Amino acid sequence: MIVPIGHEKAVTRFPWVTVGIILLNTAIFCISMPLFIAQLGAIEELQEEKAILELEREMDISPYRTGEEFGQEGGNRHERLEEIEGQLQDAQANLVYRKYGYVPSKFRWHTLFSSLFLHAGFLHLIGNMWFLYLVGSSIEDVWGRRDFLSLYLASGLLACALHGLVYHGSDIPVVGASGAIAGLMGAFMIRNYKVRIRFFYFFLIFIYPLYGTFYLRAYVALGGWFIMQLLFGTISLGAGAGVAYWAHIGGFLVGAGVAIGFKTQRFEEKHIAPRREEQIETVRLHPKLLQAFQARDAGDLEEASKTLHDLILTEPNNIDALMELVNIHVAKGDLRAATKVYDAIVNIFSRDKRTDSLIETYRDIVQLNLLVELSPQNQFRIATMLSERELYEEALNLYRALARSHPHDHLAPLSIFKCAMILLHKLDKPNLAHGALHYILEKYPGIEWKSEVSAQIHAISPVRQEVC
């Protein structure tokens, strides 16, 4: 079992539309599934009665049911059988999934839309809604509610349409939001192709469980998923399939196509970003922050900086003000001051356990080449976060940089120890780990936890001898 459980793209606004769609789908499922079960029960009763009557007719037994018992005055077995046939046809035609699902052989416009909100089972619903939340919340955040909802519906409608073209004679109803969600996945892959998606895996090998997590870039994970849909969809062309692969393919192509169009035409920069900034300012921004923006736009960086400092004195945890102050310092060329503000931001994100935001800030700091200018405590925090996210090489580089630039700080030997543990347990390099541990004892003989280092050295030594 392999399941996606998250990604590195931070969401800055609550995904109201995504959550609304999830709640709507769940509510419709809670209504439609009991109704469907009741409909199946009624059909089963009719089929049982039909079977009894047909058996009586075949055995040539005189009718022992009266018309009153059949609910029809003066009815007989033959008439009842005809009546049951009609009732069965009506009941099957009115099954909730057949009536509101998309049936290619019986095209009805409204079912293109209604089928997106029906699900055939609890696992079907949970799986779709989980994928919707993972990718939908991010797309809604960057593109806004209106464009997100438009893409969702367009992907779903066109996904059904492509399925109908491929299986135009099929009498099997198609239900589920997977075509619309595939559109969001396609858009996510193009828009956030470098973002790493985290997966959980669990395998049972004989009686031993094997589980853990790993990361894949969006273009690898979602691109691989799309290739699988193409493969399975092609295989299923000659026969029916329980999964609407071509709906997935159609939805994905719509979402990817829209994202490519947005990127090539710079639609997001020209239309979405300004609208989003205006909404954020209207809803969230402090008047002093707006004042700082106006001063910055007028070219008065000093006034903007002073206004931001005044705001931060009263609201030291105002991330928007701190981020803008960083931008002001960078624009002025004062990278030392920018680093101090970044230290404050990292402190807040670490304290509040906002890991996704911390990762994005870390990327910005790296781009400005300010990482080694941060305080040793924050360098250590970021390196630890990178290790937890399984970015081991980046974590190693930062731990090493901390030890080199602050050799007398109490975190320096601990950073080298962390390097050794990553080399030993994560990268399978016991020789390098052994050397790092020996370096700690030579460079920092007075550390209180020397016994732990020695124990690790003794545990590694046999491995080194076997390797040699």
JOWO-V437829 format. One record per pair of residues at least 4 apart in sequence whose ideal C-beta (glycine too) atoms are under 8 Angstrom apart, sorted by the first residue. I is the first residue (numbers start at 1). J is the second residue. Records with the same first field share a line. If there is no record, write none. Layout:
# JOWO-V437829
I = J  J
This chain:
# JOWO-V437829
1 = 201  202  203
2 = 199  200  201
3 = 199  200  201
4 = 131  134  197  198  199  200  221
5 = 198  199  200  213
6 = 134  197  198
7 = 134  138  192  195  196  197  198  218
8 = 195  196  198  356  359  360  389
9 = 138  192  195  356
10 = 354  356  357  359  360
11 = 15  137  138  141  356
12 = 141
13 = 140  141  280
14 = 19
15 = 19  133  136  137  140  141
16 = 20  140  145
17 = 21  136  140  145  148  149  152
18 = 22  132  133  136  137  140  148
19 = 23  133
20 = 24
21 = 25  132  136  152  177
22 = 26  129  132  133
23 = 27
24 = 28  117
25 = 29  117  119  125  128  129  177
26 = 30  125  129
27 = 31
28 = 32  117  118
29 = 33  118  119  122  125
30 = 34
31 = 35
32 = 36  96  97  100  118
33 = 37  121  122
34 = 38
35 = 39  96
36 = 40  95  96  97
37 = 41
38 = 42
39 = 43  91  94  95  96
40 = 44  95
41 = 45
42 = 46  91
43 = 47  88  91  92
44 = 48
45 = 49
46 = 50  84  87  88  91
47 = 51  88
48 = 52
49 = 53  80  84
50 = 54  81  84  85  88
51 = 55
52 = 56
53 = 57  77  80  81  84
54 = 58  81
55 = 59
56 = 61  63  64  77
57 = 77  78  81
63 = 76  77
65 = 69  70  77  80
66 = 70
67 = 72  73  74  75  76
68 = 73
70 = 75  80  83
71 = 75
72 = 79  80  83
75 = 79  80  83
76 = 80
77 = 81
78 = 82
79 = 83
80 = 84
81 = 85
82 = 86
83 = 87
84 = 88
85 = 89
86 = 90
87 = 91
88 = 92
89 = 93
90 = 94
91 = 95
92 = 98
93 = 98  99
94 = 98  99
95 = 99
96 = 100  118
97 = 101  118  120  173  175
98 = 103  173
100 = 111  114  115  118  175
101 = 111  114  115  118  173  174  175
102 = 111  112  115  160  163  164  173  174  175
103 = 107  108  111  170  171  172  173  174
104 = 163  164  167  168  169  170  171  174
105 = 168  169  170  171
106 = 171
107 = 111  164
109 = 113
110 = 114
111 = 115  160
112 = 116  156  157  160  161
113 = 153  156  157
114 = 118
115 = 160  173  174  175  176
116 = 153  156  157  160  176  177  179  180
117 = 177
118 = 175  176
119 = 124  125  128  175  176  177
120 = 124  175  176
121 = 125
122 = 126
123 = 127
124 = 128  176
125 = 129
126 = 130
127 = 131
128 = 132  176  177  178  181
129 = 133  177
130 = 134
131 = 135  178  181  185
132 = 136  177  181  184
133 = 137
134 = 138
135 = 139  181  184  185  187  188
136 = 140  148  152  181  184
137 = 141
138 = 142  188  192
139 = 143  148  151  184  187  188  191
140 = 144  145  148
142 = 191  268  272  276
143 = 147  148  151  187  262  268  272
144 = 148  272  275  276  279
145 = 149
146 = 150
147 = 151  272
148 = 152
149 = 153
150 = 154
151 = 155  183  184  187  254  255  258
152 = 156  180  183  184
153 = 157  180
154 = 158  183  254  258
155 = 159  179  180  181  182  183  184  186  250  251  254  255
156 = 160  177  179  180  183  251
157 = 161
158 = 162  179  183  250  251  254
159 = 163  178  179  180  182  183  244  247  248  249  250  251  254
160 = 164  174  179  247  250
161 = 165  250
162 = 166  246  247  249  250
163 = 167  174  179  244  246  247  250
164 = 168
166 = 233  237  246
167 = 172  240  246
170 = 240
172 = 240
174 = 244  247
176 = 244
177 = 181
178 = 182  244  247  248  251
179 = 183  244  247  248  250  251
180 = 184  251
181 = 185  251
182 = 186  229  247  248  249  250  251  252  255
183 = 187  251  252  254  255  258
184 = 188  255
185 = 189  222  225  226  252  255
186 = 190  222  226  251  252  253  254  255  256  257  259
187 = 191  255  256  258  259
188 = 192  195  218  222  255  259
189 = 193  218  219  222  223  226  256  259
190 = 255  256  259  260  263
191 = 259  262  263
192 = 218
193 = 217  218  219
194 = 217  218  219
195 = 217  218
196 = 215  216  217  218  389
197 = 215  216  217  218  221  222
198 = 213  214  215  389
199 = 213  214  215  216  221
200 = 211  212  213
201 = 210  211  212  213  214
202 = 209  210  211
203 = 209  210  211
204 = 208  209  210
205 = 209  210
213 = 390
214 = 390
215 = 389  390
216 = 220  221  224
217 = 221
218 = 222
219 = 223
220 = 224
221 = 225
222 = 226
223 = 227
224 = 228
225 = 229
226 = 230  249  252
227 = 231
228 = 232
229 = 233  245  248  249  252
230 = 234  245  249
231 = 235
232 = 236  241  243  245
233 = 237  241  245  246  248  249
236 = 240  241  243  245
241 = 245
243 = 248
244 = 248
245 = 249
246 = 250
247 = 251
248 = 252
249 = 253
250 = 254
251 = 255
252 = 256
253 = 257
254 = 258
255 = 259
256 = 260
257 = 261
258 = 262
259 = 263
260 = 264
261 = 265  267
262 = 266  267  268  272
263 = 267  268
265 = 270
266 = 270
267 = 271  272
268 = 272  273
269 = 273
270 = 274
271 = 275
272 = 276
273 = 277
274 = 278
275 = 279
276 = 280
277 = 281
278 = 282
279 = 283
280 = 284  285
281 = 285  290  293
284 = 320
285 = 289  290  320
286 = 290  311  315  318  320  321
287 = 291
288 = 292  307  308  310  311  321
289 = 293  308  311  318  320  321  324
290 = 294
291 = 295  307
292 = 296  304  307  308  311  321  324  328
293 = 297  304  324
294 = 298
295 = 300  301  303  304  307
296 = 300  301  304  324  327  328  331
300 = 304
301 = 305  328  331  332
302 = 306
303 = 307
304 = 308  324  328
305 = 309  325  328  329  332
306 = 310
307 = 311
308 = 312  321  324  325  328
309 = 313  325
310 = 314
311 = 315  318  321
312 = 316  318  321  322  325
315 = 321
316 = 344
317 = 348
318 = 322
319 = 323  345  348  357
320 = 324
321 = 325
322 = 326  341  344  345  348
323 = 327  345
324 = 328
325 = 329  341
326 = 330  338  341  342  345
327 = 331
328 = 332
329 = 334  335  337  338  341
330 = 334  335  338  368
332 = 337
334 = 338
335 = 339  368  370  373
336 = 340  373
337 = 341
338 = 342  368  370
339 = 343  370  373  374
340 = 344
341 = 345
342 = 346  361  365  370  374
343 = 347  374  375  378
344 = 348
345 = 349  361
346 = 350  358  361  374  378  381  382
347 = 351  378
348 = 352  354
349 = 354  355  357  358  361
350 = 358  378  381  385
354 = 358
355 = 359  385  388  389
356 = 360
357 = 361
358 = 362  382  385
359 = 363  385  389
360 = 364
361 = 365
362 = 366  371  382  385  386
363 = 367
364 = 368
365 = 370  371  374
366 = 371
370 = 374
371 = 379  382  398  401
372 = 379  401  402  405
374 = 378  379  382
375 = 379
376 = 380  402  406  409  411  412
377 = 381  411
378 = 382
379 = 383  398  401  402  411
380 = 384  399  402  411  414  415
381 = 385
382 = 386  398
383 = 387  395  398  399  402  415  418
384 = 388  395  418
385 = 389
386 = 391  392  394  395  398
387 = 391  392  395  418  422  426
390 = 426
391 = 395
392 = 396  422  426  427
393 = 397
394 = 398
395 = 399  418  422
396 = 400  419  422  423
397 = 401
398 = 402
399 = 403  415  416  418  419  422
400 = 404  415  416  419
401 = 405
402 = 406  409  411  412  415
403 = 407  412  413  415  416  419
406 = 411  412
407 = 412  443
408 = 412
410 = 414
411 = 415
412 = 416  444
413 = 417  440  443  444  447
414 = 418
415 = 419
416 = 420  436  439  440  443
417 = 421  436  437  440  453
418 = 422
419 = 423  433  436
420 = 424  432  433  434  436  437  440  456
421 = 425  426  433  456
422 = 426  427
423 = 427  429  430  432  433  436
424 = 428  429  430  433  456  460
429 = 433
430 = 434  460  463  464  467
431 = 435  464  467
432 = 436
433 = 437  456  460
434 = 438  457  460  461  464
435 = 439
436 = 440
437 = 441  453  456  457  460
438 = 442  457
439 = 443
440 = 444  447  453
441 = 445  450  453  454  457
445 = 450
447 = 453
449 = 453
450 = 454
451 = 455
452 = 456
453 = 457
454 = 458
455 = 459
456 = 460
457 = 461
460 = 464
461 = 465
462 = 466
463 = 467
464 = 468
